Amino acid sequence: MIEFIIVVIVVLFFLVFLLSSAMLLVISDYVEYATFMAARTYKSGFSREPIQRANAETVFRAYFQYVDGLARNPKLEFYPEDANNQHDGGLIVSYEMDAFYLPPLFLLGEVVDPRITLTAEAHLGRDPSFEEVCGASGFFGDFVQKAGVNNAGNIAEQMDDNGC
């Protein structure tokens, strides 16, 4: 009977450890994807920084709400792109998770904080904004003027690329 109890305790410990590790990996991959989607939103869509940040935060919060409680305290840090390198801008998210879930039996009176801090990063190249592509001085505006087409706005509205 004593051997059975010892074996069951060891097996349960490894089972809880394996389940905790699996949750840690799956949730960290999910937060990594949420960070990528938020960085993608941050790097495209509008040419003004405050609107880009607000949209990126909205997208991140929409994804993060499904793992809130398992992953805690997300902190978003935006990195604006350098004028010399358009691929260095992006988003870094730090968040906390429990590394493992131990029943009180294994704590043995000692206070153990199993919480760890993880980070997820996404650095993307910049897509042209709507104004840069479809505006009067944008690519299509210049194209329409050079081609001599009369109805410039209609052509830009019919384009499907880059938000036009």
Protein Blocks (a to p, Z undefined) as FASTA:
>chain_A
ZZmmmmmmmmmmmmmmmmmmmmmmmmmmmmmmmmmmmmmmmmgoiacfklmmmmmmmmmm
mmmmmmgojagciacddddddfklmklgccdddddddfbdcdfklnnopacdfbdcdddd
ddddddddfklmmmmklmklmmmmmnopablmlmmmmpmgghZZ
